[in-house]
Structure formats: C-alpha cells, structure tokens
Amino acid sequence: MLAGLLDVSHLMPLDALPEKAGEFARAAGFTDLLIYVADLRRQGLHLLTGPNGAAPNTARDLHIEGTTPGRAYQYGRLTASSLKEAAGIDWWLPIVDGTERVGVLRVRSVYDDARAREDADRLAALLALLIVAKRASSDTLARLVRTEPLSIGAEMAWNLMPPSTYADGRVVIAASLEPAYRVSGDVYEYALDGPLVHLTLFDAMGHDAAAGLCGALALGACRNARRQGAGLAAEGEAVEAALIGQYGQPRYVTGLLATLETRTGVLSWVNRGHPPPVLIKTLRRLIQAVLDYHDGHLQDDATVLMCEWLGPLVEDTEPAAALTGLPVNDSPHTSVCSCGEPRGFTPGRNRIR
C-alpha cells in the first residue's frame, strides 16, 4: 500500500491523491477512502476531491467541534464510527505533518485489529507528507482551505509564514493570526539553527496592501541578515535599512526579534517599538478572549507567537508529544522516551513562552 502510493506520488498532482490513495489502500483492506483538510481558522474540515468530484451523498464540509471526525482531528488518535457496517468499520484518523494538523482521513476497514490500525496510521502519515509537499503548487487546495476570500495582504502573509505549530524534544512553538482572511502587515516566523530557535514578529503600519508589502520586506530582510550570521541587533538594523531604502520615512514596522538557546533556556530579544513578550499558558484561549472582547470584529491585526522551552535534549520527545496532542501509536514497538516520564509529563519551571 505505502510503497505503491509513494512510487506514483512523484508524478502525481494533488487532485489525483484521493483516487490513487483509495486504489492502493484496498491492498490493506481499506475501502471508501475520504480525505478532509482543515481550513485556515481550524473550524471546519473540507473534502479533497479528484477531477470527477465526490461520490453522491458524501458530506463535503464537516464541523470540527462536536463531531466524530473533529475528535480525531483534535485529540490526534484513531476514532471509530459508532456504527459498524456489514462491509467493515469506519475509522477517522488525524492527518498530521510534524505537529501541524492538516486534516483527517476516513477509511472503511475490512479488519478490526491492531495490524489494521497500524496500517491506517501509517497511511495517514504518508498522506500528510504528500499533501504538504504538493500544496505550494495547488490552487485546488488553496481554495479548499478558505471559507471566505483572502485579502491581498493575507494572501501574501500566509504564503510567507511557516506552519502555525512546530515541536521537537526541546521546544514547542505555536502561532495564531487574526483576522485570518483580512490580515495585512502582521507576519511571524520561527526557524531552527542547531541549538538556537529564532523567533520573529513584525507589525507593519496600516491595514492595506502597502502594509502587507512592508511586512514582507521586513521579514525578507530579517531572514537574509540572520542567514548571513547577523545577531539580533544587526538583524534589526538590516530591517530598518531595507525599509528606509524602499520607503524613506513615511512607513514603519514594529517588531520583536528573539533567540532561544535551548541548551540553557536563555531567551535573548530585541524590541523595535513593539509591546514586550508576556508569559501565558494557552494560546488558543488567549486569541479567543481577544476576539470575544471585540465582539469578533478586530480593528487591527492580532498575531501571537508562543514558544515553550522543554529542555536541552532533542530526543526527549514525550513531553512535546503530550503538549501538542501528537497522534499516539499504541504499537508495542513504540520507543520509550529516555527521560523515563509517563505520557502527560510536563516540566514545571523550565518554560519560556
């Protein structure tokens, strides 16, 4: 199943993925395969279809909150349908790339045993890799993950920024940006460089296409300087030089530039006219509280980038898996974290957010 799908994937457009995945999945006893991807605000799941469209009576859009597929997406584990058909049992599985929740997979399995569940988990993992690898060239997927039109500034921003979550044994990073479809001028970035984690947040003046261009220029100048070995202060100077060279004095960008040294937990940061970092515990609730306070209508962009330091060892992944809700592999071959702590363990005092 996996080898066949991987072989054909090199010369396969994303639109052909549902059909080809369904074809090879039958070798493992899986039928009625459906792939759903999450929208930008992570509120709904939307059916990825091929050139021939969806089968009759197939739901194209599903809510995440309060549904069986939504539970698989949220909790990161295989979820069985409450009804077992004569032809097999329906399973919903999270499609996750790293810690980025891409969507969910639905398959009907002829078998209901540990081997079949493991095969289904691995199929979902391969689908995640293929979707992420091909999404940059797919307008089909770009349209599918939008529930309303993007502004020009938002179009630029979402194509500049990395995925909204990242984790390894040393650090967990999460970001949120609202209003997701009309943001213009706000951008975030994180990047790994050996033991260093670079964190960047920019807010360009205004809320128009020009603000989006300023934000893109600031982020490009920052990346360029950092990748040439510049320190935090020099990165800020490079951004300022680029903005002044392009726009003179009429426009400006505020920002935070930070570097986390994961071997020690020391966070170094430079503030360029921006509110300082704060300590928080739940990113999703924070952004929702801001939206509720403004009755869902923001007067300006609201962007949050959170970083939590877990410790110095990249191989101690159990705490990161627990914090991010990474899909759990219940196979007896699953490796045990070298830290020796049970699932759900989270270090108490070594967190920087």
PyMOL commands that set and color helices and strands:
alter all, ss='L'
color gray80, all
select helices_A, chain A and resi 2-9+14-28+68-75+114-137+139-144+152-160+209-226+232-247+283-293+318-324
alter helices_A, ss='H'
color red, helices_A
select strands_A, chain A and resi 30-38+44-48+61-63+79-85+88-97+100-109+165-167+171-178+186-193+196-204+253-261+266-272+302-309
alter strands_A, ss='S'
color yellow, strands_A
deselect
rebuild
show_as cartoon
